[in-house]
Structures are given as structure tokens and as C-alpha cells.
Amino acid sequence: MVSFTYTAADEEKSRGVRRMKALATGLLALVATIFALATWAKSSDAGAWAGYVAAAAEAGMVGALADWFAVTALFRRPLGLPIPHTAIIPTKKDQLGASLGSFVGENFLSADVVRGRLRGFGIARRLGIWLADPAHADRVTSELAAALRGALTVLRDSDVQAVVGEAITRRAEAAEIGPGLGKTLERMVADGSHHRAVDLVCARGHDWLITHRDSVMEAIEGGAPGWTPRFVDRRIGERVYKELLRFVTEMRDMPGHPARGAIDRFLTDFAADLQGDTDTRARVERLKSELLARPEIQDVIASAWSSVRALILAAAEDEHSQLRRRARASLISLGTRLSTDARLQTKVEGWAEDAAAYVVTTYRAEITSLITDTVAGWDATQTSKKIEANIGRDLQFIRINGTVVGALAGLLIYTVSHALGG
């Protein structure tokens, strides 16, 4: 059972209930005293007025006692007697909770009611006006950034890396890359984009040959037959080195060099083979599969999440980052459109109505069970005390009204009876 914690406000309300109880009980005692005195006066022939007063006081006592019983029976058994249909709230708590849940479900959680309320609220226009305010857009952006940081903090990097790695690998294995590479290479050759790469290779090759002259000479001399004299091998090596350096230098400095044209033709043919030659495409796919299977590539794919996560966190924390600035601008733009575009308002409100109607119709039982289960978990005695503290003061007015109305009714009945000769 769940008990309530009484707050200072509850204690103040309880004191108010006790004061009203004392007032209502004091009024009952007053009419009882008046009844006793009027009855004594009537028996002492004090006059006709005594009968009227006694009748009014008697009816007032009856009304007060009846309403005392009714009010008391809501929260406890009057005088502790096991009278049927008393202590209604403690004994019928669960049924009351179920009835309340059914009432809420039938009258508040219906699709028609929800649609009507949302339609009359004008949620899209109000949301648009609110979002169009830069201060509100800043607030929403900050909240979204905080939520994003929280989500990234909760996620385990190892789990996300495994999922991302598997997704990238599966997607790469399923997609044939040959035709796409061929089209890209074809466009690069057509607009000359590859020339920068050739320039770089030629420049680096030239610099490497100059820096590693001795290594090149040793390689050339080492490949010569053993029976040739050493000075001949050196002369041949020097000649080959000079020709190789001249060739690379000319390729670097002459955009129209024949070797560059040969490279262009090779790349053009290779681009066509990538798109149309079955054997070439199959070889590229095998190479792709071999590369994806290598541990180094898998480590790079798995570590991609760490880099992306770091970038997102940095952007989310920086108020001046492109991510937050674009998000803020998008929110303001959306708010402006929502506040002025009637068609967009109609669409958004339709989506909101459909979503709300779906929720209340699909999960109505779960929502109402929250009420019934919560009430069922309350402690019966504490529930009764809590309710009495909040509404008991008003209920005591019923006792006071019962006393006054009963007295007036008794006086009226006695008067009419005497008027008719009773």
C-alpha cells in the first residue's frame, strides 16, 4: 500500500475541517438545547410560540443528525457501528478508482474529444509564433543540444561501433562499386581533374629520384650480370638514372607529354571497363571484399563512430557551431512558416490530431489503468484522510445547511398543520 505524505497545506486544511466540524456540532448542540427548553416551555403552558420553536428545533436536530450520518459515512463508520453502506471511500476505494478511470477514458480519451480540443486550440499557429521568437528558438536549440549530449553519453561506444561497423560492411558488400567508380573516373578524366594527381606523382617522383640517387644506382648495378666489369655497370647505371630523371622531369614540366596522354587513354579505357567489362568488375568486387576483410579496414570502420561522436559533441556544446546555428535558423524559419502558412498549419494540425487520436485510442486502456492501479495502491485509511482534508470543510456546510433547512422545514410543516386545524 502507498501512503500519502501530509504537507503543511494539508495540515492547515485539516485544521479548517476540525473547526467546521466543531461549528456544525455546536449548532446541533444549540438546536438540541433549544428543543429541550422549548419542550419544557410548551409543557409549562408558556404559550403557542413554544410549540413552533420546539417543532423547528426538532426538525433541525433531525436534519443535522441525518447530514452528519451522511457526511461521516463517506469516510468512516458512524460511531464505529458496522452499518451497511458506510465508510464508502475506504471500502469502495478500488471501485471508485475503476469508475474514475472509466469516466476519464469514455469522456476525455476519445478520438472525437481529442480532435475537437486540438482543432480549437490552433496548435500549429501558436507553435509557429512561439518558435519564430529568436529567444525561444535559442531555448529549443539548447534543449536539443543537451538531449543530444545526453543520448551520446548514455550510448556505449563499443555497441555503437559494432552496429556501425556491421552496417557499413554489409552495405559495402551488398553494393557493387565498379560502375560507380567507373563513372566517377570518367568524369574526372573528362574535366581534367586527374591532372593534379599526375602532377603530384611526377613532382614527388622527381624529388625522390634526386634524393635517393645512390639507392637507384645500387639497384641498377645490382641487376647487372656478374661477368660485366664494374665500371661498365656504373656507366650504364648513370645513363639509366639520367634518362629516368629526364623522363620524369619532362613529364612534370610538359602538360602535353606523350606519357601523360598515355595515362589519359589508360584511365579512359579503365573507366569504361569498370562500367561495362564483366571481368574487370568482378576483379574490383573481389578486391573490395579482400580489403573489407582486413583487420585494419575493420578497425578504421569501427573507429569512425568515435570521430563522428566527438564532432557531434563538440558541435552540440559550442553555441556558435554550424550545427547549432543551422538548427536555430531552421527552427525560426519553421516557426515563421507555421505562423503564416495556412496550408502548412492545416497539415501540421492534421498530423497532430491523427497522432493524438491514435495514442488515446490505442493506449486508452493503459492510460486509464494508471488511474485505477494508482488508486488501488493507495492505503484506504490514508486516502480517506487525504480526501477529507481537502473537501471535508465544504462537506461540513452540508451539516450546517441541513440543520438550518431542517429547522425551517419543521417550522413550515408545524405552521401548515396548525393552520389546517391539526
C-alpha positions as CSV (number, residue, x, y, z in Angstrom):
1,M,0.0,0.0,0.0
2,V,1.1,3.6,-0.8
3,S,0.6,6.2,1.9
4,F,0.4,9.9,1.5
5,T,2.8,12.5,2.9
6,Y,0.9,15.3,4.5
7,T,2.2,18.7,3.6
8,A,1.9,21.9,5.6
9,A,-1.0,22.8,3.3
10,D,-2.8,19.5,4.2
11,E,-2.3,20.2,7.9
12,E,-3.8,23.6,7.5
13,K,-6.8,22.2,5.6
14,S,-7.3,19.5,8.3
15,R,-7.4,22.3,11.0
16,G,-10.0,24.0,8.9
17,V,-12.1,20.8,8.7
18,R,-11.9,20.4,12.5
19,R,-13.1,24.0,13.0
20,M,-16.0,23.5,10.7
21,K,-16.9,20.2,12.5
22,A,-16.9,22.0,15.8
23,L,-19.1,24.7,14.4
24,A,-21.6,22.1,12.9
25,T,-21.6,20.1,16.1
26,G,-22.1,23.2,18.2
27,L,-25.1,24.2,16.0
28,L,-26.5,20.7,16.6
29,A,-26.0,21.1,20.4
30,L,-27.6,24.6,20.2
31,V,-30.8,23.3,18.5
32,A,-30.9,20.4,20.9
33,T,-30.8,22.8,23.8
34,I,-33.4,25.0,22.2
35,F,-35.6,21.9,21.6
36,A,-35.3,20.9,25.3
37,L,-36.1,24.4,26.5
38,A,-39.0,24.8,24.1
39,T,-40.4,21.5,25.0
40,W,-40.3,22.4,28.7
41,A,-41.8,25.7,28.0
42,K,-44.6,24.1,26.0
43,S,-45.4,21.7,28.8
44,S,-45.4,24.6,31.2
45,D,-48.1,26.4,29.1
46,A,-45.7,29.2,28.2
47,G,-47.6,30.0,25.1
48,A,-48.2,28.8,21.5
49,W,-44.8,30.1,20.4
50,A,-43.1,27.2,22.3
51,G,-44.7,24.7,20.0
52,Y,-43.4,26.4,16.9
53,V,-39.9,26.7,18.4
54,A,-39.9,23.1,19.5
55,A,-41.0,21.9,16.1
56,A,-38.3,23.9,14.3
57,A,-35.6,22.8,16.8
58,E,-36.7,19.1,16.5
59,A,-36.6,19.2,12.7
60,G,-33.3,21.0,12.8
61,M,-31.9,18.2,15.0
62,V,-33.2,15.5,12.6
63,G,-31.6,17.3,9.6
64,A,-28.3,17.8,11.4
65,L,-28.1,14.2,12.5
66,A,-29.1,12.9,9.1
67,D,-26.5,15.0,7.3
68,W,-23.9,14.2,10.0
69,F,-24.5,10.5,9.3
70,A,-24.3,11.0,5.5
71,V,-21.0,13.0,5.7
72,T,-19.4,10.7,8.2
73,A,-20.5,7.6,6.3
74,L,-18.3,8.8,3.4
75,F,-15.1,8.5,5.4
76,R,-15.7,6.1,8.3
77,R,-18.4,4.0,10.1
78,P,-20.6,6.3,12.3
79,L,-19.9,5.7,16.0
80,G,-17.9,2.6,14.8
81,L,-21.1,0.7,14.1
82,P,-20.9,-1.8,11.2
83,I,-23.8,-0.2,9.4
84,P,-24.1,-1.3,5.7
85,H,-23.0,1.2,3.0
86,T,-20.9,3.3,5.3
87,A,-17.1,4.1,5.2
88,I,-17.7,4.3,1.5
89,I,-14.3,5.8,0.5
90,P,-12.1,3.3,2.4
91,T,-14.2,0.2,1.4
92,K,-15.1,1.3,-2.1
93,K,-11.7,2.9,-3.0
94,D,-10.8,0.4,-5.7
95,Q,-14.3,0.6,-7.3
96,L,-14.2,4.4,-7.2
97,G,-10.8,4.3,-8.9
98,A,-12.1,2.0,-11.6
99,S,-15.1,4.2,-12.1
100,L,-12.9,7.3,-12.3
101,G,-10.7,5.5,-14.9
102,S,-13.7,4.5,-17.0
103,F,-15.1,8.0,-16.8
104,V,-11.9,9.6,-17.9
105,G,-11.5,7.0,-20.7
106,E,-15.0,7.5,-22.0
107,N,-15.3,11.3,-21.7
108,F,-11.7,12.6,-22.1
109,L,-9.8,9.9,-24.0
110,S,-11.9,9.6,-27.1
111,A,-10.7,10.4,-30.6
112,D,-13.5,12.9,-31.2
113,V,-12.9,14.8,-28.0
114,V,-9.1,15.0,-28.6
115,R,-9.5,16.1,-32.2
116,G,-12.0,18.7,-31.2
117,R,-9.8,20.2,-28.5
118,L,-6.7,20.2,-30.7
119,R,-8.6,21.7,-33.6
120,G,-9.9,24.6,-31.5
121,F,-6.6,25.2,-29.9
122,G,-4.8,26.2,-33.1
123,I,-1.7,24.4,-32.1
124,A,0.3,24.9,-35.3
125,R,-0.1,28.7,-35.4
126,R,0.7,29.1,-31.7
127,L,3.7,26.8,-32.1
128,G,4.8,28.8,-35.1
129,I,4.5,32.2,-33.3
130,W,6.4,30.7,-30.3
131,L,9.2,29.2,-32.4
132,A,9.6,32.4,-34.6
133,D,10.8,34.2,-31.5
134,P,14.7,34.0,-31.5
135,A,14.8,33.7,-27.7
136,H,12.5,30.6,-27.9
137,A,14.5,29.2,-30.8
138,D,17.7,29.6,-28.7
139,R,16.0,27.8,-25.9
140,V,14.8,24.9,-28.0
141,T,18.3,24.6,-29.6
142,S,19.9,24.5,-26.2
143,E,17.5,21.8,-25.0
144,L,18.0,19.8,-28.2
145,A,21.8,20.1,-27.8
146,A,21.5,18.9,-24.1
147,A,19.3,16.0,-25.2
148,L,21.8,15.1,-27.9
149,R,24.7,15.2,-25.5
150,G,22.8,13.1,-23.0
151,A,21.9,10.5,-25.6
152,L,25.5,10.2,-26.8
153,T,26.7,9.9,-23.2
154,V,24.3,7.0,-22.5
155,L,25.2,5.1,-25.6
156,R,28.0,2.6,-25.2
157,D,30.8,3.3,-27.8
158,S,31.5,-0.4,-28.2
159,D,27.9,-1.2,-29.0
160,V,27.5,1.6,-31.5
161,Q,30.9,0.8,-33.1
162,A,29.8,-2.8,-33.6
163,V,26.5,-1.7,-35.1
164,V,28.1,1.0,-37.3
165,G,30.8,-1.3,-38.5
166,E,28.4,-4.1,-39.3
167,A,26.1,-1.7,-41.2
168,I,28.9,-0.2,-43.2
169,T,30.4,-3.5,-44.1
170,R,27.1,-5.1,-45.0
171,R,26.2,-2.1,-47.1
172,A,29.6,-2.0,-48.8
173,E,29.4,-5.8,-49.6
174,A,25.9,-5.5,-51.0
175,A,26.6,-2.6,-53.3
176,E,28.7,-3.1,-56.5
177,I,31.2,-0.3,-56.6
178,G,32.7,-0.9,-60.1
179,P,30.2,1.1,-62.2
180,G,30.1,4.0,-59.7
181,L,33.9,4.2,-59.7
182,G,33.9,4.0,-63.5
183,K,31.5,6.9,-63.9
184,T,33.5,9.0,-61.4
185,L,36.8,8.2,-63.1
186,E,35.3,9.0,-66.5
187,R,34.1,12.4,-65.3
188,M,37.5,13.2,-63.7
189,V,39.3,12.4,-66.9
190,A,36.8,14.4,-69.0
191,D,37.2,17.6,-66.9
192,G,41.0,17.0,-66.3
193,S,40.6,16.6,-62.5
194,H,43.2,13.8,-62.5
195,H,45.9,16.1,-63.9
196,R,46.6,17.4,-60.4
197,A,47.2,13.9,-59.2
198,V,49.5,13.2,-62.1
199,D,51.4,16.5,-61.4
200,L,51.8,15.5,-57.7
201,V,53.1,12.0,-58.6
202,C,55.6,13.4,-61.1
203,A,56.8,16.1,-58.7
204,R,57.2,13.6,-55.9
205,G,58.9,11.1,-58.2
206,H,61.4,13.7,-59.4
207,D,62.2,14.8,-55.8
208,W,62.6,11.1,-54.8
209,L,65.0,10.3,-57.6
210,I,67.2,13.3,-56.7
211,T,67.2,12.4,-53.0
212,H,67.7,8.7,-53.5
213,R,70.2,8.7,-56.4
214,D,72.6,6.3,-54.7
215,S,69.8,3.8,-54.0
216,V,68.7,3.9,-57.6
217,M,72.3,3.4,-58.8
218,E,72.8,0.5,-56.5
219,A,69.5,-1.1,-57.7
220,I,70.5,-0.8,-61.3
221,E,74.1,-2.0,-60.8
222,G,72.9,-4.9,-58.6
223,G,70.7,-6.2,-61.5
224,A,73.7,-6.3,-63.9
225,P,75.2,-9.6,-64.9
226,G,78.1,-10.7,-62.8
227,W,80.5,-11.0,-65.7
228,T,80.4,-7.4,-66.7
229,P,83.1,-5.0,-65.4
230,R,82.1,-2.7,-62.5
231,F,82.9,0.5,-64.4
232,V,80.6,-0.6,-67.2
233,D,77.8,-1.3,-64.7
234,R,78.4,2.1,-63.2
235,R,78.3,3.9,-66.6
236,I,75.2,2.0,-67.6
237,G,73.6,2.9,-64.2
238,E,74.4,6.5,-64.6
239,R,73.0,6.6,-68.1
240,V,69.8,4.8,-67.0
241,Y,69.4,7.1,-64.0
242,K,69.9,10.3,-66.1
243,E,67.3,9.0,-68.7
244,L,64.9,8.2,-65.9
245,L,65.3,11.6,-64.3
246,R,65.0,13.3,-67.6
247,F,61.8,11.4,-68.4
248,V,60.2,12.2,-65.1
249,T,61.3,15.9,-65.3
250,E,59.8,16.2,-68.8
251,M,56.5,14.6,-67.5
252,R,56.5,17.1,-64.7
253,D,57.1,20.2,-66.8
254,M,55.3,19.3,-70.1
255,P,51.5,19.1,-69.8
256,G,51.4,17.7,-73.3
257,H,54.0,14.9,-72.7
258,P,53.1,11.7,-74.6
259,A,53.3,9.7,-71.4
260,R,50.6,11.9,-69.9
261,G,48.4,11.3,-73.0
262,A,49.0,7.5,-72.5
263,I,47.9,7.9,-68.9
264,D,44.7,9.7,-70.1
265,R,43.9,6.9,-72.5
266,F,44.6,4.2,-69.9
267,L,42.3,5.9,-67.4
268,T,39.6,6.3,-70.0
269,D,39.8,2.7,-71.0
270,F,39.8,1.6,-67.4
271,A,36.8,3.7,-66.6
272,A,34.9,2.1,-69.5
273,D,36.0,-1.4,-68.3
274,L,34.8,-0.6,-64.8
275,Q,31.3,0.1,-66.2
276,G,31.0,-2.5,-68.9
277,D,33.6,-5.2,-68.7
278,T,32.3,-8.2,-66.6
279,D,35.8,-9.5,-65.7
280,T,37.1,-6.1,-64.6
281,R,34.0,-5.5,-62.4
282,A,34.4,-9.0,-60.9
283,R,38.0,-8.3,-60.0
284,V,37.1,-5.0,-58.4
285,E,34.5,-6.8,-56.3
286,R,37.0,-9.4,-55.2
287,L,39.5,-6.7,-54.3
288,K,36.8,-4.8,-52.3
289,S,35.9,-8.0,-50.4
290,E,39.5,-8.7,-49.6
291,L,40.0,-5.1,-48.4
292,L,36.9,-5.2,-46.2
293,A,38.0,-8.4,-44.6
294,R,41.3,-7.0,-43.5
295,P,41.5,-6.2,-39.7
296,E,43.0,-2.7,-40.4
297,I,40.0,-1.7,-42.5
298,Q,37.6,-3.1,-39.9
299,D,39.3,-1.1,-37.2
300,V,39.0,2.1,-39.3
301,I,35.3,1.5,-39.9
302,A,34.7,0.8,-36.3
303,S,36.6,3.9,-35.2
304,A,34.5,6.1,-37.5
305,W,31.9,6.3,-34.7
306,S,34.4,7.8,-32.3
307,S,35.3,10.6,-34.7
308,V,31.7,11.3,-35.5
309,R,30.7,11.3,-31.8
310,A,33.5,13.7,-31.0
311,L,32.4,16.0,-33.8
312,I,28.8,16.0,-32.8
313,L,29.6,16.6,-29.1
314,A,31.9,19.5,-29.9
315,A,29.2,21.0,-32.2
316,A,26.5,20.5,-29.6
317,E,28.5,22.1,-26.8
318,D,29.6,25.1,-28.9
319,E,26.9,27.8,-29.1
320,H,28.5,29.2,-32.2
321,S,28.9,26.0,-34.1
322,Q,27.4,25.5,-37.6
323,L,25.2,22.7,-36.2
324,R,23.6,24.9,-33.6
325,R,23.4,28.0,-35.8
326,R,21.7,26.0,-38.6
327,A,19.4,24.3,-36.1
328,R,18.4,27.7,-34.7
329,A,17.9,29.2,-38.2
330,S,15.8,26.2,-39.2
331,L,13.6,26.5,-36.1
332,I,13.0,30.2,-36.7
333,S,12.2,29.6,-40.4
334,L,9.8,26.7,-39.5
335,G,8.1,29.0,-36.9
336,T,7.7,31.8,-39.4
337,R,6.1,29.4,-41.9
338,L,3.9,27.8,-39.3
339,S,2.6,31.2,-38.2
340,T,1.7,32.4,-41.7
341,D,1.2,29.5,-44.0
342,A,-2.4,28.3,-43.6
343,R,-1.8,25.1,-45.7
344,L,1.1,24.1,-43.5
345,Q,-0.9,24.8,-40.4
346,T,-3.7,22.6,-41.7
347,K,-1.2,19.8,-42.4
348,V,0.6,20.0,-39.0
349,E,-2.7,20.2,-37.1
350,G,-3.9,17.1,-39.1
351,W,-0.8,15.2,-38.1
352,A,-1.1,16.3,-34.5
353,E,-4.8,15.2,-34.4
354,D,-4.1,11.9,-36.0
355,A,-1.2,11.2,-33.7
356,A,-3.2,12.2,-30.6
357,A,-6.2,10.2,-31.7
358,Y,-4.0,7.2,-32.4
359,V,-2.4,7.4,-28.9
360,V,-5.7,7.8,-27.0
361,T,-7.5,5.0,-28.9
362,T,-4.6,2.6,-28.9
363,Y,-3.3,3.2,-25.4
364,R,-6.6,4.2,-23.6
365,A,-6.6,1.1,-21.5
366,E,-3.0,1.7,-20.4
367,I,-3.7,5.3,-19.6
368,T,-6.9,4.6,-17.6
369,S,-5.1,1.7,-15.8
370,L,-2.7,4.3,-14.5
371,I,-5.6,5.8,-12.6
372,T,-7.1,2.6,-11.4
373,D,-3.8,1.0,-10.5
374,T,-2.6,4.1,-8.7
375,V,-5.9,4.4,-6.7
376,A,-5.7,0.6,-5.9
377,G,-2.2,1.1,-4.5
378,W,-3.3,3.8,-2.0
379,D,-3.8,3.0,1.6
380,A,-7.5,3.1,2.3
381,T,-7.3,4.9,5.6
382,Q,-4.7,7.5,4.4
383,T,-6.7,8.0,1.2
384,S,-9.8,8.8,3.3
385,K,-7.9,11.2,5.5
386,K,-6.4,12.9,2.5
387,I,-9.7,13.4,0.7
388,E,-11.4,14.5,3.9
389,A,-8.7,17.1,4.5
390,N,-9.3,18.6,1.0
391,I,-13.1,18.5,0.8
392,G,-14.2,17.9,4.4
393,R,-14.6,21.6,5.2
394,D,-17.2,22.1,2.4
395,L,-18.9,18.9,3.5
396,Q,-19.4,20.4,7.0
397,F,-21.5,23.1,5.4
398,I,-23.9,20.3,4.4
399,R,-24.4,19.6,8.1
400,I,-25.0,23.3,8.9
401,N,-27.3,23.7,5.9
402,G,-29.1,20.5,7.0
403,T,-29.7,22.0,10.4
404,V,-31.0,25.3,9.1
405,V,-33.1,23.8,6.3
406,G,-34.5,21.1,8.6
407,A,-35.5,23.7,11.2
408,L,-37.2,25.8,8.6
409,A,-38.9,22.8,7.1
410,G,-40.1,21.7,10.6
411,L,-41.4,25.2,11.3
412,L,-43.2,25.3,8.0
413,I,-44.8,21.8,8.5
414,Y,-45.9,22.7,12.0
415,T,-47.4,26.0,10.9
416,V,-49.3,24.4,8.0
417,S,-50.5,21.7,10.2
418,H,-51.9,24.1,12.8
419,A,-53.3,26.3,10.1
420,L,-55.3,23.3,8.8
421,G,-56.6,22.6,12.3
422,G,-54.1,20.0,13.3
